[in-house]
Amino acid sequence: MNRRLFVGLTMFLGSLALMAQEPLEEIVLADDVESENWQQNQEVLSQLSEQKINLNTATQQDLEQIPFLNDEQIQQILEFVYRYGPLRSWGELAMIESIDQPTRQLLMQVVYLGESAPAKAPSLSEMLQRGRHELLATARVPFYERRGDKNGYLGYPYRHSLRYTFHAGQQLKIAFVGAQDAGEPFFANRNKVGYDHYSFYLTRQGKGWLKNLTVGRYRLRLGLGLVVNNDFGFGKLATLSTVGRSFNTIRGHSSRMSANYLQGAAATFRAARNVEATAFLSYRKIDATLVGDSIRTILATGYHRTPTEMDHKNNASELMGGGRVNYRQNGFHLGATAVFNHFDKPLQPLTGQVYREIYPAGQTFWNIGADYGYKGHGLVLSGETATGGCKGIATLNSISYRPSGQLKMTALQRFYSYRYYALHSESFSEGGRVQNESGVLLGVQWQPYRYLLLTAYTDYVYFPWARYLMTSSSHAWDNLVSMNYERKNWRLSMRYRLRLREQDSSSAERQLQNRTEQRLRTIVGYQQERWSTKTQADVTFVSDEENHFGWMLMQAANYESGQWLLSGQLAYFHTKDYDSRIYCYERAPLYSFSFPMLYGEGLRYMLLTRWTISSHLQLTAKLATTNYFDRNSIGTGLQTIDHSSQTDLDLQLKWKF
């Protein structure tokens, strides 16, 4: 039988299989995963799903920990509970105008409907007695050998981590994690104390003058992120639902990621009526490449597998501090943020390529910003403007109007000067940085009736300075239309995205740099109490100096009964090359991120099982394989696998006590 026909029949029969939608999967699927932050985002989402918030006792500070809620939704939830008392069923959320069906489904994954607030807040001793402990051990076993495993890497090929958490509701949290990447030494070389990476934090939240105190390693997001944000970043489609929200978030860092965190202390307190203040101080060692007594590049991969990577470990340091003051009253808010950074060695990036000429350079940096906004009667205005020692300006402004519960219109404008930079900033952008970009986005969300949600946006962007692979100024135009239909047990989702890129140049290179990218995704799902099924089809077409075409058909299945959960997924992909690559989300153990990038021709299949041995003990195992039909080796350099398939086994043991 022809192989492609066989694969097609397999996928058709697979559509009769079973699958349950992964909690919070929609946030991940909302945008193509191109950002390194998605590993960090998955940590936040996993933590929220494990340590759910009681919606009936939640404060504004508690709800602000949920990144996919906007200010309007947070205020309406608080007002509803205050006016009508505690919610007793999920159906009552439908009475809150701004909470649509997709948001309700997401909320059910991170909150619960518990009892109303006790007469008095528990004491510290009571929290220590009633709190919950959890120990999580995770490991990955590869069934292949990389070239670096034979000669090149300092450690063995297994990846593993150990995580301990203690939490007493949202009031007290303690966490500790040790993590080891494949190829890194364990109790050897410069890792004499065991793991290559350790992280820890303690967070105390309260309802009095001290709202949050975090000591240890943490992440921070203030305002709209133009000055500082190393916590959470959405793509464009997900951002449409949270546009206008000004963040004041401190979140403990218990991730296995060994970069992009702060270390020290941060606190938020009530300075006066309607006034909150946040202050933080951080000192940490960082990985960097050095040239003499200067820093050439700050490294964020966290890998220390080879002698060269190990030499880069912790060979520079960064001191960072600052704060924010925020005033809120009658729908208005006004905030001011200030941050300074100081390195023990001057930062002098290599500027041999034109796009690197605008990279930050120096030893001491500072940034200040003002954020502002208003919300009321369906109207939300928001913005932030920032500058610093760079003498450049960045500003992000948006307006959102909801004339009815079914329709929401949004306009967003940003101008990020190519001279502007803030070392720990992240916000809404096309180019991935708060620098060298200006653009306007127009978006609309329309729910003509309760089962159907239509979303569309168009975003035109101009880059005044050269970027990577673009030798001069350039333009980009990003367009998306999506439809989501859910009724009873059925779900249908479709999304089409068109992205155009053009370089401003009269040289012969111009034609080579022009690029058109089209992506279409269709999802059909059916769900019952214990089982459901989902079929997904993706098509990609990219045109630059040549055409690149690719497609993928995926079927996933899940069955849950009693102590057992069984999940399976099978995907056939066929793309011309890397340019037409496709991402395929799949279920993974807790706090793990699995969104494999597929290109070429082959099959990706996985099987995951979870056994709840008791109320205290749970075991998860996942076996995943990528089998290529068009190559005899996978990867490059020390990562090369001299085989056409790659299989990994993930094991996780969770113990609650």
N, C-alpha and C positions, 0 to 999 in steps of 0.2 A: 504494500500500500504506500502511496506517496506520503512522505513525511508530513508535509503541510496539511494534507487532508486528514491524516491521523491526528495531528494536533488540533485541527478544527473540530473533529468529532469528539475529541477528549474534552475540549472546552464546552461544547454543546451539552454533553452528558454531565459535565461538572456543574452546569447551571441548575441541575436538580439537587445539588448539594446544599449544605446548610452553613449559615454564617451569621454572627451577631456583630453589630456595628461597634467598633472600638470606642470606648468613652473618649470624648474630646477629639475624635478623629476629624470632625468637620473643621476645626480650627486649622489643623495641619493641611487638609486638602484644599482649604480656601485659596491658598497661594502656592505657586511652584516653589519648591524648597531649593533655593540657591544660596541662602545665607547660612553662615556657620552658627548663627545664634539659635537655630532650631534645636540643637542638642540641649542648649541652655533652656530654651522655651519648654521643651518636653519635661525637664526637671521640675519646672514651676507647675506645669499642668498635672504631673504625677503627684506632686506634693499636695496640691489642692484636692485631688480626688481621694487621697488617703486621709487627709486631715480636714474633713468637711466642716463647713461653717453652719451653725444653727441659724436659719433664716429668721426665726422668731425672736432671737436675742441679739442679732447682729447689729453692730454699730456701723456708722459711716466708715470708720477706719477698717473694720472687718471687710466690708463690701469692696472697699478700694483695693484690697488684695486680689480681687478677681479681675484680671486684665481685660476681659472681653465685655465688661459692663461700662457704659458711659455714665456721665454725671447725671443725666436726666433719669436713667433707669435706676441708679442708686437712690436718688431722692424720692422717686415714686414708690420704690419698695419700702423705704423707711416710713414714708407718710401713710402708706396703706396699712402697715402693721400697727402704727400708732393710732390710726383712726378706727380700724375695725378689729383690732386684736390679732392674736396669733393665727397664722394660716393652718388649716387642718387638712387640706388636700391640695395636690398640685394644680387642680383645675382652677383654683382661686387666682393663680398667677395670670390667667387669661383676662382677668378683670383689670390688670394694670396695662394701660394703653400702649406704653412704649416697649413692653416685653412681647416680642413676636414668638411664633412657634419654634424656630431654630434656637433662639436665645433661651426659651423655657427648657428645651431638651438639654442644652449645655448646662444650665443652672442645676438641673437634677443630678448632674455628675459631681458637683462640687459643694452643694449645700444639702441640708436635711431639715425637715420640719419637726423640731423638738419642742420641749416645754418652754413656757415663757420664762422670763428672767427670775432668778431667786430674789428673795427680799434683800439680801446683801451679797456683795462680791466675796468669793472665797478667799481665805487667807493663804499666805504662801505655804504654810504647813499643810493645809487642806488640799492645795493643788498638788503638792508633792505626794500626798497619800493617794489621791484619786487619779493621778496622771497615768498615762499608758506608755509602756516601753515597747520598743520594736527593734529587733536585730535582723538585718537583711544581708545575706551573703550571696554574691553573684559571681559567676565564672563563665568564660567562653573557652571552649576547647576546639581548635581547628583540626580538621581532618585533611591537612595538606601541609606542605613545607615551603616557605618562602626562601629565596636565595639568602636573605639576611639571617635566617635561622641557622643556615649551614655555616656562614662566615660573614660576619658584619655586625650583628646585633649582640648586645652585652648580656641579654637575659634570655629566658625561655619564651616559647611562642604563646603562652597562655595569658589571657587577660582576666583579672579578678578584682573584686572590691569588697569591702566590709563597711556596712553603714549601721549606726546606732542612732535612734531618735527617741526622744521623750517629749510628750506634749500633754498639757492639761488644757484642753480646749484651745482657744486662741490666746489665752492669757500668758502661758509659759511654754516655751519651746527650747529644747536643747538637742543638738545634733553633732555627730562626729562621723567622718568618713575617711577611709584609707583606700587608695585606688592604684592599680598597676596596669599599664598598657602592655600589650604584647610586645616582646622584645626588650623591655626595660628590666634592669637587674633588681633582684629582690634579696634583701639582706646581703648585698654585695656591692662592689665598686663604691660609688659615692652615696648609695642608698643603704648605709649601715644600720639605719633604724627600721628597715623593712620596706614599706611601700614607698613608691616614688613621689606620691602626692598625699597629703593629709589636709583635711579641712574641718573646721569646728565653728560653732557659734552658740550663743545663748540669747534668746529674745524674751523680753518681758513687756507685755502690753497691759494697759490699764485704761480706766474710764475717768481718772482724775486729771491732774495737771500733767503727769507724765504719760503720754500716749504710747510711746514705743522706745525701748532701749535695747539695742543690739550690740553685743560685744563678741569679738572674734572676726570671722570672715563674713562679708556681707556684700550685697549688691544694692544699687541705688538708682532711683529714677525721680528726677525733680522737674516740675513743669512739663514742657512738651519734649524735653530731651535735647534741646539745642546746646545746652551747657554741660549737662551730665546725664547719662543713661547707660548703664551696663547691666540692666535687669531684663527687659523683655522688649521684643520688637516684632510687630506684625507686618505682614505684607499689605498691599493696597486694598484688596477686597475685604479682608477682616477689619482694616482700619476704618472703613466706611461706617461701621456700626459703632465705633468708639470715638469718632472724630469730635473734637471739642473738649475732650477730657484732659484736665490738667492733673498730673500725677504728683504724689508726695509719698513715695513708697520706699521703705527699707525692708529688705528681704534677706534672711540668712542664707549663706552660701554653703550648702552641703552637697555640692555636685562633685562628680569625679573629674570635672574639667579643672585643669590646673592653671587657668589663665582667666583674665577679665573679671577679677573680683577685687574688693578692697579689704583691708585688714586693719582692725583697730576698734573703733567704737562709733556709733551713730545713734542719735536720739531725736525724737519729735516730742514737743511738749506744748501745752497751751500757755502762751505768753500773756494773753489777755482775752477778753470776750471777743469772739470771732477772729482771733489771731492765733495762728500756729507758727511755730518756729522749728526748724530742723538744723542740726549741726552735726558734722562728722569730721573725723580725722583718721588718716590711714597712712601706714608705712609698711611697705612690703618689698621683698626681693623680686626681680623680674628677670626673665630670660632675654638675652640680647646678643647680637653679633657686635663685636668690638673691633675697632681699628685704632690702635694706640690707646689713648685715654678718652676716646669718644665712642658714643653709641651709633652704630650704623643703622641697625634695624631692631625694633622691638618685636620679639617673637611671641605668638599666641597659640601655637600648636599644642604645647604641653608635652611633646614627645622628647624622651631622653633615652633613645635606644642605641645610639652609636657613640663612639668616643667624641665625635664632633658635636653632636646634640648635647651630650653630657657636659662638655666644656662651656656650652652656652647657658647652662642652668644657673640661675640666681647670681649672675655675674654683674648685675647692676641693681640699683634700688630707686624707688620712687616714693616721695613724700607728697601726700595730697590732703587737702582739707577745704572746708567751706561750709556753706549752709544756705538755707532758704527761709524767708519769712512770707507767710501767706495770709491774706485777709479775705474773709467771705461774709457777705451779708445781702439778704434780699435778692438772691440770684446773681449778684456780682461777685467776682473774685479778682484779686490783684496779688501778684507774687513777685519777689525779687530773689535771684539766685546768684551766688558768687562762689568761684572755685579757683584754687591755685594748685599748681603741680611743680615739683622740683625734683630733678634727677641728680644722682651723685656724680654723673658724668654728662657732658654736653651731648645733645642729640644732633648728629650731623648725617642726615640720610644721603645716600648716593644720588646725585642729580644729573647723571650722564644722559638720561632719557628725559624728554621734555615734560612728560606728565608728572615726573617726580620733582620738578622744580618748585611746586607749590606745597610740598610736604613740610610739616612743621620742623623747625630747627631751633636749637637753643638749649638752655639748661633750666630756666624758670619760665613758667607760663601762667597766665591768668585769664579768666573769662567771667563776664557778668551778663545777666539777662533779666528781662522783665516779662512775665506772662500775665495775661489778662483775659477776661471773659465775662459773658452774661448768658443766663438761660432763664427762659420764662415764656409761657403761652406757645409752646412748640418751636420757639426760636432759640438757637444756641449759637453764640459768637465766642470765638476763642482765638488766641494767638500768643506768640512769644517772639521777642526780638533780643538778639544777643550780639556781643562784640567781645573784644579782648585785646591782649597785647599784640595780636596779629594785625590790628587796625582794620580788619574786615568786618562785615556785618552779615548776620544770618537772621532771617525773619520767616515765620510760618504763621499763616492766618487762615481761618476757616469760618464759614457760616453754614449752618444747617437749619432747615425749616421743615416742620412737620405740620402741614395744614389739616391733616386728619390722622387717625391711627393707622391708616392704610398706606400713606404716602410720605416719603421723606426725601428731600432734595438737599444736596450738599455741594458746596464749592470750596476748593482749597487752593491757596496760593502760597508758594514758597520762593524765596530768593536767598540762595546761599552763595555769597561771594567766593570767588576762587582764592581770595586772600584769607578767608576765615578758616579757622580750625579750632576745635576743642578736643583734647586728647581722649576723652571718654564720652563723647556725644554720640547719640543715635536717635534718629527721628524719621519722619516720613520722607522717602527719597526714591528716586529711580536708579541712581548710580551707586547706592549703598553707603554713601558718606554725606555728612552735613558739610559739604564744600562743593564749589564749582557746579552749581545747578540752580536753575530757575524754571518754574513751570506752573501750570494751572490745571487742576483736575475738577471735572464736573461729574457728579454721580447722582443716581436716583435709586431708591428702593421702593417698590410698589407691591403691596399685597392686596390684589383685587378682591380676594376672598380668603378665608382662613387657611385654606390648604395650599395656596399658591403664593410663592414669593419670587418676584422678578427684581434683578439687580443689574445695573449697567453703569459703566463709567468710561470717560475718555480723558486722557492725561497727556498734555503736550509739554515737552521738556526741552530746554536749551542748555547746553554745556559750553560755556565761553572759553574754557581752557582744554587742552588736549587731555585725553584719558588713555588708559591702557588699551592698546590696539587701535587707538584713534589718534592720528598725528596732529590734528588741529581741532578747532571747535566743531561741535556736532549737534544734531537734533535727534529727538526720539519721540515717538507717538505710540502710546499704549492704549488699547481699547479692549473692553471686555463686556460680554453679555452673559448672564447666567439665569437659570430657571431652576427652582426647587419646588417640587410638588410632593406633598405628604398627605395621605388620607388612609385612615384605618391602618392596615398593616403594610401598605404599599408606599414606596418612595421612588420618585424619578427625578434625577438631577442632570442638567446639561449645562455645559459652559464652553464658550468660544472666546479665544483671546487672539488678538492681532497686534503685533508689535513691529514698528518700523524704526529703522535707524539709518541716519544719513550724515556723512561727514561733510563739513564745509571746507572744500579744497578744490582748487583748479588743476591739481596735479593728476597724473594718471592713476594714483592710488585711490582716487575718490570712488571709482566704480567698484573696486575691490572691497571697500569699506561699507557700502550700502547693503542693507540687510533687511529682509522681511521674514518674520517668524509667525506662524499660525499654529495654534494648538486647540484641539477639540477633545472634550472629555464627556462621556455619558455614563451615568450610573443608574442601574435599576436594582432595587432592593425589595425584599419581602421579609417581614418579621413576625414571629409568633412569640408566645411566652417563653419557650425554651430554645427555639431555633429561629434562624433567619437565613436569608441568602442574599448575596450581592454580586452583581456582574458589572464589570467596568471595562469600557473601551476607550482607548486614547489614540489620537492621530496627531502627528506632528509634521509640519512642512516648513522648511527653512530654505530661503533663497538668498544667496549673495553672489559670488562669482560662479557658483554652481548650485544645483538643487540637492537638498537633503530631505529624504522622506522616511518616516518611521511610524510604526503602529504597535499597539499592545492590546491584548485581550486577557482580562484577568477574572478569575472566579475565586471567591472566598467562601468559607463555610465555618459555622460554629454551632456547637450543641452544648447546652449546660443543663445538668441534672444532678441535684443533690450536691455531693462533694466534688463532682468532676466538671471540668470545662475542657472541651476539645475544639480546637480551631485549626483550620487548614486553608491554604491559599495556593493557587496555581496561576502562573502568568506566562504567556508566550509573547515574546517581543521580537520585532524584526525592524531594525533601523539601518539606514545606510552607514552612519558613522556617529561620532561623538556629538556633532552639531545637532543631530536629530534625536538625542537621548530623551528618555522618558523616566520619570520617577514613579515609584510604586510603593505606596504606604502599606505596611503590614504590622500586624500585632507583635508585641515584644514584651518581655518581662518588665516588671515595674521599674521605673526610672531609666529605662533603656530606650534608645531612639533607633528606629529601623525604617529607613526610607531609601532603599537601594536605588542607585542610578543604573539604568539598563540601556545598553546600546550594542549594536551588532545583531546577531540572531541567536536565540536560545530560549531556555525555559528557566523560570525562577519559581521554586516551590518550597513551601515550608509547612511544618506541622507543629502546633503548640498545644501542650496539655497542662492543666493546672489541677492539682489534687489538694483539696482542703482536708488535711488529715484530721484536724480538730479545730476548735475555735481559736486555738493559739498557734497552730502550725500549718504552713502551706508550702507546697513544693511546685515549682514551675519549670518546665523543660521545653525548649524550642530547638528544632532541627531545621536548618534552612540550607538550600543548595541553589547555586546558579550554574547551569550547565550550558556552555556555549557550543554552537554548531559551526562557527566560522573561525575558530582559532585553536591553537594548540598550547598557548600560554596566556596567562592573565597578569596584568600589571606591568610595571617597569622597575628598573633598578633593583634595589634590595627587596622590594615588594613583589618581585616577579614570582609567579607560581608556574612551574613547568608542567601544566596540565590544563585541560579544557573545562574543568569543573572546580567549584569551590564550595565546601561544605563546612558549616560551623554548628556546634552544639552549645546552646546557652542553658545554664542551670542556675536556679535561684531558690534559696530557702528563706522563708520569712517566719520569724518566731515572735509572737506577741506575748508579753508577760507583765 
